[in-house]
Every structure is written in structure tokens, then in C-alpha cells.
Amino acid sequence: MLRTHPSGEVENSDSIQGEPSNAFPGPDEPFASQDRAVGVLFYQTKQGFFLPYHSLQSMDFTATRIALEFPQETVVITGRGLHGLALGIARQSIARIVEQGDRGSTAATSIVRIRRIPKGDEVAADLAPDSP
């Protein structure tokens, strides 16, 4: 049996998309955390993707680069002040990460770029640790 909305009206998908909680997050907040996050939503300009924590195989990080290894791809995050983000990922509490670009933010943490690299297409320069 199909259930209908109690008022008898069909919920309009445009009303769902228009809600602020369903909009792409702004670049002013580089990442957000929550208790018991099941994975990470990565937001890039006008697109996003989700990867679950249970498939995260390893993480390599420095102050300016985080590389996350998943079975099908590697996600490389570059920016500055990424230590707090790396700790949140290790605790599996980060729910979303927002690419901010070269806006020159004055915030302590700035995520300049999020890059997805499919397995087999790794570029050594993107995965190599930063040189001292």
C-alpha cells in the first residue's frame, strides 16, 4: 500500500532543494564534524561526492597535504593548517570537507584543492609527501 502525505498533498522536490540545509555549503567553513559520521561528503565547485569511512584504508598527512586511500581511488586534499582536519578524519568525526580554492582566506585552515585520483592513474607528484 502506498502512503501519502497526511495533508493529501504531494511533496514538491523543488521545496526540498530550496531548503538551506540542502544547499551546497559555503566556502567560509572548510570542514564540519559530527558524532559518529559514517563517511565524508567532499564538496568541490558545483559537485560533490561521498566516501564511507569503512572503506578508508590509510591516510598520509602533513601540514599542507592529506592523502586518503580508498579501494577505488585516492583523495588528495591540499591547503594550509590541515592538522585539525587530519585528526578529525582519524577520529572519523568529519562529515564534510569543502574545497575553498585560492581565496586567500584568513582562517587558520584553508582547503585549496580536493583531487580524486582513480587507482592506476596515480601521479607521483600528487602522492609524494611534501619535501622539507
C-alpha positions, 0 to 999 in steps of 0.5 A: 500500500502506498502512503501519502502525505497526511495533508493529501498533498504531494511533496514538491522536490523543488521545496526540498532543494530550496531548503538551506540545509540542502544547499551546497555549503559555503566556502567560509567553513572548510570542514564540519564534524559530527558524532559518529559520521559514517563517511565524508561528503567532499564538496568541490565547485558545483559537485560533490561526492561521498566516501564511507569511512569503512572503506578508508584504508590509510591516510598520509598527512602533513601540514599542507597535504592529506592523502586518503586511500580508498579501494577505488581511488585516492583523495588528495586534499591540499591547503594550509593548517590541515592538522585539525582536519587530519585528526578529525578524519582519524577520529572519523568525526568529519562529515564534510570537507569543502574545497575553498580554492585560492581565496586567500582566506584568513582562517587558520585552515584553508582547503585549496584543492580536493583531487580524486585520483582513480587507482592506476592513474596515480601521479607521483607528484600528487602522492609524494609527501611534501619535501622539507 
